[in-house]
Amino acid sequence: GELLVATPCRWVEEFTPIGNWPEGETFDWLAKWLEPDFELVRRGEEPFLIRPEVAADFETRGRGLMHRKSLERNAGMLFVFDQAGAHCMWMKNTFIPLSVAFLDAQGAIINIADMEPHSEQSHCAGRPALFALEMTRGWFAERGVRPGMKLGGIPAPR
């Protein structure tokens, strides 16, 4: 598939993660590769900026984007799971219509699902996923982002 590359837009002096971070390796490796702003660059096209929040522990992954009434343009949430698996997402207590892209350990998009607000229907990765990126519903389709494309800058599996 086509290549998508994640590159930092600017260096951020202060990195404020979401939730309670355990001391040590988890924060260290995440802070090295993910800044609060980064570009997704597709060959031959203008880059577009996304601003994902990071959910990398049980509590923040469980809360996700619940109770939010809106998202800024190009904002979303990147879920970082402890290990690759058949992870599923739902929309309980979530007011914003979202799309989710599941990614494997190499950053390749496995599948993308559109989700309805307040739905408890599960939307699952088509094969083991290590990451999920939630954006406003339709965000991926509007930009031609589809399964098989790869996000660069994803850390190697631990």
N, C-alpha and C positions, 0 to 999 in steps of 0.2 A: 504494500500500500504506500500511499504518499507519506512523506516524513513530516511530522510536526516536531518542532524543537522548542524547548523551554529555555529561555536565557534571562538572566537578571536585567531589569531595566535600569536599576540604580542600586548602589550599595546602601544598605540601611544600617545606620549606626546602632540602632536599638531594635531588637527583635522581640516582640511581645507575643508569645504563643497563647493559644486559647486553652483554658483549663489548667489543671495541675500537672506539671511536667515532672516526671521522676528525674532525679539527678543522674548525670552520666550520659551514656551513649545515645539514648533516644533523642534528646534535645540536640546534642552535638552534631549528629549526622544530619538531622533535619534542618538545623540552622545553616549548615554549609551549602545545601542545595536549593532551599526554597526561601525566597524573600517574599514579603507581603505583596509585592507587585512583580509580575513577570509576564513576558510576552510569549505568545504562541506564534511561531513564525512558520508560514507555509511557503514552500518554494514558489517563487514567481508572483507572490502576492504581498500586499502590505501587511505588516504585523498587526495583531490586535492584542490589547492588553487585558489580562484578567487579574483580579484581586481576590484570590481565595483565602478564606480563613482556614485554619488547619485543625482537624479533629484527629488526634493521634493517641488518645487514651479512651478507655471504656466509657467514662462519664461523658466526654465531649462527643464521642461517636453516637452515644445513645440520645443525647439532646439534639444534635445536628442543628437544623435550622427551624426547630419548633418555635412557635409563638411569635415569629417575625411577621410583620405586616407587609414588608417590602424589602427589596434588595437593590443596592445601587447598581447602575449599569456595569456589566462585566464583573460583578461580584459573585462569589459562590463559596463552596466549601469543599476542601480536599480531605477525604477520609483516608487515613493511613492505618491499615489493619496490621495486627501483630504477626499474622501469617497469611499466606495465600489460601483462599477457600471459596466456597460457593456462598459468598456474602450476599445478603438481601437488604433492600431499603424499603421503607414504607413512609407514609405521610401523616401519621397520627399527629394531631395538634399542629400541623404545618399549614399555614394560610396561603403560601405562595405556590403557584403551579411551577413544578421543577422538571428538569430532565437530568438524568444521571448517566454518566459514562463510567463503565467498569473497566479498569486497566490491569493488565498482568504485571508481573515483577519487572519486565523489561520496558514497561510503559506503553505497550500496544493496547489500543482500545479493543475490548472484547465485544461489547454490545452497549447500546444506548437505549434507555427507556424513558418515556414520558410518564409523569406521575401527576395524579389529581390531588388537590388539597383535601386534607382530612381523611383520605382513604387509608384503610388498613391492608389493602392489597399489597402483597410482596412483589417486588421487582428484583430479580436475582441476576447475578453474573452468569453468563453462559458457560463459563469454565472458571477454574480457580483465578481469583482476582486478589491483588494486594492493595489496590487503591480504587477509590471511587471519587469522581468529581461531579458535584451537583452545581448546576447553573439554572438560571431562569428557563422555564419550559420553552423549547424551540431554539435556544441559543446555539446548540451544536448544528442543527439542520440549517439555520440561517447562514452559517459560515461554511457549510459544506464539510463539516467534520463528521467522519463516519468510522465504523469498525474497520480495523486493520491499520489505521493511521497510528503513528507512534509519537509519544511525548518524549523528547530527549531530556536529559538532566535528572531522570529518575534514578535514585540511588540503587546500587546493586543489592540484591537480596543478601540479608545477613545470615 
